[in-house]
Structures are given as C-alpha cells and as structure tokens.
Amino acid sequence: MNKLVQEISTNSKAAVSVLNSMSTKSKNNLLIKATKNIHQSRKKILLANNLDVEDALSNSKDDAFIDRLRLDDERIDGIIDTLNNIVKLPDPVGTILDTWKRPNGLDISRVRTPLGTIGIIFESRPNVSADASALSIKSGNAVVLRSGSDSLRSSQAIVNCFGDALSDMNLPKGIVQIIPIKDREMVTHMLKGLDGAIDVIVPRGGKSLVQAVQDSATIPVFGHLEGICHTYIDKSADLNTSISVVTNAKMRRPGICGALETLLIHKDSSEQLSGILDSLIGEGCEIRGCEKTVKLDDRVTQANDIDWDTEYLSPILSIKIVDDIKEAVEHIQKHGTGHTDVIISEDKNSQDHFINQLDSAILMINASSQFADGGEFGMGGEIGIATGKFHARGPVSLEQLTSFKYVVRGSGQTRS
C-alpha cells in the first residue's frame, strides 16, 4: 500500500511540473487523442461496463444506482461530445484577471494558475473519469481518480484511453491516474493529500460519501451533501410550463443530484395540480403530499416530516401547497440544501423576490432543475456541483479548477 501511495504521489508531482509549461495546443491535442481512443475502444469500455452492471445487479443495487452506472452507445457518444466541447473552450491558465499600476511604478497583475493535482472520489458514474480527466488537463491540473468499486472496470477502461494518449505524446503518466485497487485505505491516503501530492478533493456521490470526505479530509474539499432541489409554482405560473418543467425536472433522470425532489404550489395555483399529477403519475412517479394535496387528489399518499428532508434520487416526489411565496421561500430555507431551486412564474416581482431571498448555488426561472450541469451551462462539462461559498460554487469546471497568483513587475523599486 505504501509503495502504491508513493508511486502515485511521485507521478503526480512530476506531472504538475510538465503541465505548468504545456501549451494550449498540446493540451488540446492530448484531449483529441484521448477522445479518439474512447471512440475506438467503445467495445472494450462497454464490455467492462457490462461486467460492472452484472455485478451491481447481483448485489441488488437499486434502479437509480444502475442508471448512474450503466453505459451504452448513446452515453459513450455523450462522453465524446463533452470532451470535444472541452477542447473548444478557452484555456483559462494564464488569463490576466486584472492589472493595475502603483504610484511607485510597480505593475501588478492577477493571473489564473492551476491548482496542482485534483483528487476525485466518485461512486457509480464511470463518465466522471472522462469528464474529470479532460477538465483537469485543460485547466493545467493533474488528476488522481478513485472510482467506486462498482464502476472500477468501466472507469479503468476509460482512463486507459487517456493513458494511451499520454504515452503517444511522451507525456508523464501521472497527468491522469486512477487508483487500481478497491482497498478503502487508499481513500484515507487521498483525504490526507497523498503524501503532499493532492491539493483539493472533489467527492461525487451520495450524502454518506460526501459527508465522510468532508469530515475526514485534511485538504480543501469541493462538494455538496445532498441535492434536495425545489420547484415553486407561483400563482402567475403558466399551466403548460408548469407541467413540462416539473415532469422533466423529476422524471428525465430521477437519480441525478439536479432532479426535483419537492414541489411547492401556491394555493391559488392548486387547480394546476391535476394536470401535473396526470403527467407525473403517467410516467410512473409516486406522489407524497401535504394534507391539502391529499384532500385534492386521492392518488397522493400522505407525506411525513422526513419526506421534506429526503433526496429520493428515484421516481418519488413530495408536494406541498403553500399560502404564498414567503412560505415557499421559508420552506426552501429550512429544508433545502443550497443546490438548485426553481420558480415557475410570469410575475417579475415574484421572480425577483425568489432570486433575492434565496442563496442556493443555482437559481432558475421557468426552467427545469435538470439543467444544473456544467455542460448545460456552456462550461464544457463539470467535475461536480459545489454548494459552499468559498472559491468554487455551482458547477465546478475549468475556471473553478484554477486559482490565481500575483505577478509584480518593477524597475528596481525598494520599500522605505
């Protein structure tokens, strides 16, 4: 174990020094080669994934877990599209954020710089290995990936495509590394910085994983515990917009962190409830509601206090009828997790009140919470969603994987 830790640490440190001097063209060429390798290795990746899925099914993993784990041709195409988009994005490294001149003649610039090495700990999403590797490379960072044991074969197959591209370009293998074993002790080493190699940890997974990482890490963490996302239907909401947005937000992919978990409806819009329920139930969604909701529709079962604080990650939705926008905001403030919250409203004053009163990382107006994604934001992709208030917030993409340094140019000035 200690030998493996030392090897990965040494490789990462060597890679960082090379990445610091890599041109945008070289980084893009590396990503293009890796993307081509993923396309050509499609069968190998899908074969590895099939084995992972078979094991997960035999271990009685739920449908949401299997959905996050499973790859198919369409999802491989999605990985390729994401990598192609990252190639097209501007390189943030070296960007001058600000510059000014002091009275004594000193020229000061604030310049974007990589963080160093990113540690990614994720569960059952093998696509994370591609997204995280590409975003790290483009932002000038090395990456160490720790896949969940359930997706290790799939993730390793994808990382091999990056490894082959690195070899073809005679670049250090430490630019992209994956922990090759399932031993949980390696997570402990990563949370302690992997012998000084890792600069920041990004956890991708459920509440228990993120909580464990945040509780144990001795280095900075970008992460969020849960995605209890809300949508509030205001009294001015358009019915068709309400139905389409709510159905998409809940049912497109119920197992992702941007999926809708609680729907709040203004009492004057409760007549919209029947149409919304028809759409949701028609797609197989279970509904749990407050007493008012249950009285209005017998297809709804009674919600309990736990439901308002639950990230279902499955086709279950809790619904509460509220007296006004103030009650909706108060509910979100009490039960939300600061991930993504939505208002459906045609009233500008209501929209402004919602946006100003809430401080979630992502706030949306008349749009599905499933757009809470770096790729959908035009960032090329994301390593995760951060709900903290320092450094990175919202989708963690290229700019969020950089810091800055000050460059001061003088002509012999000395300080009195």
C-alpha positions as CSV (number, residue, x, y, z in Angstrom):
1,M,0.0,0.0,0.0
2,N,2.7,2.5,1.0
3,K,4.6,1.7,-2.2
4,L,1.5,2.4,-4.3
5,V,0.9,5.7,-2.4
6,Q,4.4,6.8,-3.0
7,E,4.3,5.8,-6.7
8,I,1.1,7.8,-7.4
9,S,2.3,10.7,-5.4
10,T,5.7,10.9,-7.2
11,N,4.0,10.5,-10.6
12,S,1.6,13.4,-9.8
13,K,4.3,15.8,-8.6
14,A,6.3,15.1,-11.8
15,A,3.2,15.6,-13.9
16,V,2.4,19.0,-12.4
17,S,5.7,20.5,-13.4
18,V,5.2,19.4,-17.0
19,L,1.6,20.6,-17.1
20,N,2.7,24.1,-15.9
21,S,4.6,24.5,-19.2
22,M,2.2,22.8,-21.6
23,S,0.7,25.0,-24.3
24,T,-3.0,25.1,-25.0
25,K,-2.3,23.4,-28.3
26,S,-0.6,20.5,-26.6
27,K,-3.4,20.1,-24.0
28,N,-6.0,20.1,-26.8
29,N,-4.0,17.6,-28.8
30,L,-3.9,15.3,-25.8
31,L,-7.7,15.5,-25.4
32,I,-8.3,14.9,-29.0
33,K,-6.2,11.8,-28.9
34,A,-7.9,10.6,-25.8
35,T,-11.3,11.2,-27.4
36,K,-10.3,9.3,-30.5
37,N,-9.2,6.4,-28.3
38,I,-12.5,6.3,-26.4
39,H,-14.3,6.1,-29.8
40,Q,-12.1,3.3,-30.9
41,S,-12.3,1.5,-27.6
42,R,-16.0,1.7,-27.4
43,K,-16.5,-2.1,-27.4
44,K,-13.9,-2.6,-24.6
45,I,-15.5,0.1,-22.5
46,L,-19.0,-1.3,-22.9
47,L,-17.8,-4.9,-22.2
48,A,-16.2,-3.7,-18.9
49,N,-19.3,-1.8,-18.1
50,N,-21.5,-4.8,-18.7
51,L,-19.4,-6.7,-16.1
52,D,-19.8,-3.9,-13.6
53,V,-23.6,-3.7,-14.2
54,E,-23.9,-7.5,-13.9
55,D,-22.2,-7.4,-10.5
56,A,-24.3,-4.5,-9.4
57,L,-27.5,-6.3,-10.3
58,S,-26.3,-9.4,-8.5
59,N,-25.7,-7.2,-5.4
60,S,-29.3,-6.0,-5.6
61,K,-28.4,-2.3,-6.3
62,D,-31.5,-0.2,-7.0
63,D,-32.6,1.2,-10.3
64,A,-31.2,4.7,-9.7
65,F,-27.8,3.2,-9.0
66,I,-27.9,1.0,-12.1
67,D,-28.9,4.0,-14.2
68,R,-25.9,6.0,-13.0
69,L,-23.6,3.1,-13.6
70,R,-24.8,1.9,-17.0
71,L,-23.1,3.0,-20.2
72,D,-24.4,2.5,-23.8
73,D,-23.6,3.8,-27.2
74,E,-25.6,7.0,-26.6
75,R,-23.8,7.7,-23.3
76,I,-20.4,7.0,-24.9
77,D,-21.3,9.5,-27.6
78,G,-22.2,11.9,-24.8
79,I,-18.8,11.5,-23.3
80,I,-17.2,12.1,-26.6
81,D,-19.3,15.2,-27.2
82,T,-18.3,16.5,-23.7
83,L,-14.6,16.1,-24.5
84,N,-15.0,17.7,-27.9
85,N,-16.7,20.7,-26.2
86,I,-13.9,21.0,-23.6
87,V,-11.3,21.1,-26.4
88,K,-13.2,24.1,-27.9
89,L,-13.3,26.1,-24.7
90,P,-10.7,28.8,-24.0
91,D,-7.8,27.8,-21.8
92,P,-8.1,29.6,-18.5
93,V,-4.5,29.3,-17.5
94,G,-2.5,32.5,-17.9
95,T,-5.6,34.7,-18.2
96,I,-4.9,38.1,-16.8
97,L,-7.9,38.8,-14.4
98,D,-6.9,42.3,-13.5
99,T,-3.9,44.6,-13.8
100,W,-3.0,48.0,-12.2
101,K,-0.1,50.3,-11.7
102,R,1.0,51.7,-8.3
103,P,2.3,55.2,-7.8
104,N,5.8,53.9,-7.3
105,G,5.8,52.4,-10.7
106,L,5.1,48.7,-9.8
107,D,2.9,46.9,-12.4
108,I,0.7,44.3,-10.7
109,S,-1.3,41.6,-12.4
110,R,-3.6,38.9,-11.1
111,V,-3.2,35.8,-13.3
112,R,-5.1,32.5,-13.4
113,T,-3.0,29.4,-12.4
114,P,-3.8,25.7,-12.0
115,L,-4.5,24.3,-8.5
116,G,-2.0,21.5,-8.9
117,T,-3.4,18.0,-8.5
118,I,-7.2,17.3,-8.2
119,G,-8.3,14.2,-6.3
120,I,-11.7,12.9,-7.5
121,I,-13.5,10.3,-5.3
122,F,-16.7,9.1,-7.0
123,E,-19.2,6.3,-6.8
124,S,-21.1,4.7,-9.7
125,R,-20.7,7.2,-12.5
126,P,-17.9,6.0,-14.9
127,N,-18.4,9.1,-17.1
128,V,-16.9,11.1,-14.3
129,S,-13.5,9.6,-15.1
130,A,-13.6,11.1,-18.6
131,D,-15.1,14.5,-17.6
132,A,-12.7,14.9,-14.6
133,S,-9.7,13.9,-16.6
134,A,-10.4,16.3,-19.5
135,L,-11.3,19.2,-17.3
136,S,-8.2,18.7,-15.2
137,I,-5.9,18.5,-18.2
138,K,-7.5,21.6,-19.9
139,S,-7.1,23.6,-16.7
140,G,-3.5,22.5,-16.3
141,N,-4.0,20.1,-13.4
142,A,-3.0,16.5,-12.8
143,V,-5.8,14.2,-11.6
144,V,-6.0,11.2,-9.3
145,L,-9.2,9.3,-9.6
146,R,-10.7,6.9,-7.1
147,S,-13.6,5.1,-8.6
148,G,-16.3,3.3,-6.6
149,S,-15.6,-0.5,-6.6
150,D,-18.9,-1.0,-8.6
151,S,-17.6,1.0,-11.6
152,L,-13.9,0.3,-11.4
153,R,-13.7,-1.8,-14.6
154,S,-15.6,0.8,-16.6
155,S,-13.6,3.7,-15.2
156,Q,-10.3,1.9,-15.7
157,A,-11.2,1.2,-19.4
158,I,-11.8,5.0,-19.9
159,V,-8.7,6.0,-18.1
160,N,-6.7,3.6,-20.3
161,C,-7.7,5.8,-23.3
162,F,-6.1,8.8,-21.6
163,G,-3.0,6.7,-20.7
164,D,-2.5,5.6,-24.3
165,A,-2.8,9.2,-25.4
166,L,-0.2,10.3,-22.8
167,S,2.1,7.6,-24.0
168,D,1.7,8.5,-27.7
169,M,2.8,12.1,-26.8
170,N,5.6,11.1,-24.5
171,L,3.9,12.8,-21.5
172,P,4.1,11.7,-17.9
173,K,1.5,9.1,-16.9
174,G,1.0,11.0,-13.7
175,I,-1.2,13.5,-15.6
176,V,-4.1,11.1,-15.3
177,Q,-4.1,8.3,-12.7
178,I,-6.7,6.0,-11.3
179,I,-6.4,4.1,-8.0
180,P,-6.2,0.5,-9.4
181,I,-7.4,-1.3,-6.3
182,K,-10.6,-1.3,-4.3
183,D,-9.0,-1.0,-0.9
184,R,-10.7,1.7,1.1
185,E,-7.5,2.6,2.8
186,M,-6.5,4.5,-0.4
187,V,-9.3,6.9,0.2
188,T,-7.8,7.7,3.6
189,H,-4.5,8.4,2.0
190,M,-6.2,10.7,-0.6
191,L,-8.0,12.6,2.1
192,K,-4.7,13.3,3.7
193,G,-3.2,14.6,0.5
194,L,-1.5,11.5,-0.8
195,D,1.9,12.4,0.7
196,G,1.6,16.1,-0.4
197,A,0.5,15.4,-4.0
198,I,-3.2,16.3,-3.9
199,D,-4.2,19.9,-3.5
200,V,-8.0,19.6,-3.4
201,I,-10.6,16.8,-3.2
202,V,-13.8,16.6,-5.1
203,P,-16.3,13.9,-4.0
204,R,-19.0,12.8,-6.4
205,G,-21.7,10.6,-4.9
206,G,-24.3,10.3,-2.2
207,K,-24.6,12.1,1.1
208,S,-22.7,9.5,3.1
209,L,-19.7,9.7,0.8
210,V,-19.6,13.5,0.7
211,Q,-20.1,13.7,4.5
212,A,-17.3,11.2,5.1
213,V,-15.0,13.1,2.9
214,Q,-15.8,16.5,4.4
215,D,-15.4,15.1,7.9
216,S,-12.1,13.3,7.3
217,A,-10.2,15.4,4.7
218,T,-7.2,17.5,5.8
219,I,-7.1,19.3,2.5
220,P,-9.7,21.5,0.8
221,V,-12.9,19.9,-0.4
222,F,-15.3,21.0,-3.2
223,G,-18.7,19.3,-2.7
224,H,-22.3,19.2,-1.6
225,L,-24.0,16.8,0.7
226,E,-27.4,16.5,-1.0
227,G,-29.4,17.9,-3.9
228,I,-32.8,18.4,-2.3
229,C,-34.0,20.6,-5.2
230,H,-37.3,22.5,-5.1
231,T,-39.6,24.0,-7.7
232,Y,-42.1,26.6,-6.6
233,I,-45.2,27.2,-8.8
234,D,-46.3,30.8,-8.3
235,K,-49.9,31.9,-8.6
236,S,-49.0,33.5,-12.0
237,A,-47.4,30.3,-13.4
238,D,-48.4,29.1,-16.9
239,L,-50.0,25.7,-16.8
240,N,-48.2,24.2,-19.8
241,T,-44.9,25.5,-18.5
242,S,-45.6,24.0,-15.0
243,I,-46.4,20.6,-16.4
244,S,-43.5,20.3,-18.8
245,V,-40.9,21.7,-16.4
246,V,-41.9,19.8,-13.4
247,T,-42.2,16.5,-15.3
248,N,-38.8,16.9,-16.9
249,A,-37.2,18.1,-13.6
250,K,-38.4,14.9,-11.8
251,M,-38.6,12.2,-14.4
252,R,-35.9,12.9,-17.0
253,R,-33.3,11.2,-14.8
254,P,-34.5,10.9,-11.2
255,G,-31.2,9.7,-9.9
256,I,-29.1,12.8,-10.5
257,C,-28.4,15.5,-8.0
258,G,-30.3,18.1,-10.0
259,A,-33.5,16.1,-10.0
260,L,-36.6,17.7,-8.4
261,E,-37.4,16.3,-5.0
262,T,-40.1,18.7,-3.6
263,L,-42.7,20.7,-5.4
264,L,-44.3,23.7,-3.8
265,I,-47.5,25.1,-5.2
266,H,-49.2,28.4,-4.4
267,K,-52.7,27.8,-3.1
268,D,-54.2,29.9,-5.9
269,S,-52.5,27.6,-8.5
270,S,-53.7,24.4,-6.9
271,E,-56.0,23.9,-9.8
272,Q,-52.9,23.0,-11.8
273,L,-52.3,20.1,-9.6
274,S,-54.4,17.6,-11.6
275,G,-52.6,18.2,-14.8
276,I,-49.2,18.0,-13.2
277,L,-50.1,14.7,-11.4
278,D,-51.5,13.2,-14.6
279,S,-48.2,13.8,-16.3
280,L,-46.0,12.6,-13.4
281,I,-48.1,9.5,-12.5
282,G,-48.4,8.7,-16.1
283,E,-44.6,8.4,-16.2
284,G,-44.5,6.2,-13.1
285,C,-43.9,8.7,-10.3
286,E,-45.1,8.1,-6.7
287,I,-46.5,11.2,-5.1
288,R,-46.4,12.1,-1.4
289,G,-48.2,15.3,-0.3
290,C,-49.3,17.5,2.5
291,E,-52.8,17.2,3.9
292,K,-54.2,19.8,1.4
293,T,-52.7,17.9,-1.5
294,V,-54.1,14.6,-0.3
295,K,-57.6,16.1,0.0
296,L,-57.4,17.5,-3.6
297,D,-56.3,14.2,-5.2
298,D,-56.8,10.7,-3.9
299,R,-53.8,9.4,-5.9
300,V,-51.5,11.2,-3.4
301,T,-50.3,9.5,-0.2
302,Q,-49.6,11.4,3.0
303,A,-46.1,12.8,3.3
304,N,-44.4,12.8,6.7
305,D,-41.8,15.2,8.2
306,I,-38.9,13.1,6.8
307,D,-40.1,13.5,3.2
308,W,-39.3,17.2,3.2
309,D,-35.7,16.4,4.1
310,T,-35.2,13.5,1.7
311,E,-33.2,13.3,-1.5
312,Y,-35.1,10.4,-3.1
313,L,-33.0,10.0,-6.3
314,S,-35.9,7.9,-7.6
315,P,-39.3,8.4,-9.1
316,I,-40.8,9.8,-5.8
317,L,-41.9,13.4,-5.4
318,S,-43.2,15.3,-2.3
319,I,-45.7,18.1,-2.8
320,K,-46.8,20.9,-0.5
321,I,-49.4,23.6,-1.1
322,V,-48.3,26.9,0.4
323,D,-50.2,30.2,1.1
324,D,-47.7,32.5,-0.7
325,I,-44.2,32.9,-2.0
326,K,-43.0,33.8,1.5
327,E,-44.0,30.4,2.8
328,A,-42.3,28.7,-0.2
329,V,-39.1,30.6,0.4
330,E,-39.2,29.7,4.1
331,H,-39.7,26.0,3.4
332,I,-36.7,26.0,1.0
333,Q,-34.6,27.8,3.5
334,K,-35.5,25.2,6.1
335,H,-35.3,22.1,4.1
336,G,-33.2,22.9,1.1
337,T,-29.5,22.1,0.6
338,G,-28.4,25.1,-1.4
339,H,-28.1,23.1,-4.6
340,T,-30.7,24.2,-7.2
341,D,-34.1,25.8,-6.7
342,V,-36.6,26.9,-9.3
343,I,-39.6,29.3,-9.6
344,I,-42.2,29.0,-12.3
345,S,-43.8,32.4,-12.6
346,E,-44.8,35.0,-15.1
347,D,-44.6,37.8,-12.5
348,K,-41.3,39.7,-12.5
349,N,-41.8,40.8,-8.8
350,S,-42.2,37.2,-7.7
351,Q,-39.2,36.1,-9.7
352,D,-37.1,38.9,-8.2
353,H,-38.3,38.0,-4.7
354,F,-37.4,34.4,-5.1
355,I,-33.9,35.1,-6.5
356,N,-33.1,37.7,-3.9
357,Q,-34.3,35.8,-0.9
358,L,-32.6,32.5,-1.6
359,D,-28.9,31.9,-1.7
360,S,-28.7,28.5,-3.4
361,A,-25.7,27.8,-5.7
362,I,-28.1,27.7,-8.7
363,L,-31.4,29.5,-9.0
364,M,-33.6,29.1,-12.1
365,I,-36.7,30.8,-13.5
366,N,-39.1,28.8,-15.7
367,A,-36.6,26.1,-16.5
368,S,-36.0,22.5,-15.4
369,S,-33.6,21.9,-12.5
370,Q,-32.0,19.2,-14.6
371,F,-30.1,22.0,-16.4
372,A,-28.0,22.2,-13.2
373,D,-24.9,20.9,-15.1
374,G,-21.7,22.4,-16.2
375,G,-22.1,21.1,-19.8
376,E,-25.6,22.7,-20.0
377,F,-24.1,26.0,-18.7
378,G,-21.7,26.0,-21.6
379,M,-18.7,25.1,-19.4
380,G,-17.9,22.0,-21.5
381,G,-18.5,19.7,-18.5
382,E,-18.2,19.6,-14.8
383,I,-16.4,17.6,-12.0
384,G,-19.3,18.3,-9.7
385,I,-21.6,20.8,-8.1
386,A,-20.2,22.8,-5.1
387,T,-22.7,24.4,-2.7
388,G,-20.1,26.0,-0.4
389,K,-19.5,29.8,-0.5
390,F,-15.7,29.8,-0.9
391,H,-13.8,29.6,-4.2
392,A,-15.9,27.2,-6.3
393,R,-19.7,27.4,-6.3
394,G,-22.2,25.7,-8.6
395,P,-20.8,23.7,-11.5
396,V,-17.1,23.0,-10.9
397,S,-15.5,23.4,-14.3
398,L,-12.4,24.9,-15.9
399,E,-12.3,28.3,-14.1
400,Q,-13.2,26.7,-10.8
401,L,-10.2,24.4,-11.1
402,T,-7.8,27.4,-11.2
403,S,-6.7,29.8,-8.6
404,F,-4.6,32.9,-9.2
405,K,-1.2,34.4,-8.5
406,Y,0.1,37.9,-8.5
407,V,2.8,38.9,-10.9
408,V,4.6,42.2,-9.9
409,R,6.9,43.9,-12.4
410,G,9.3,46.6,-11.2
411,S,12.3,48.5,-12.3
412,G,14.4,48.4,-9.2
413,Q,12.0,49.8,-6.6
414,T,12.8,49.3,-2.9
415,R,10.5,49.9,0.0
416,S,11.3,52.6,2.6
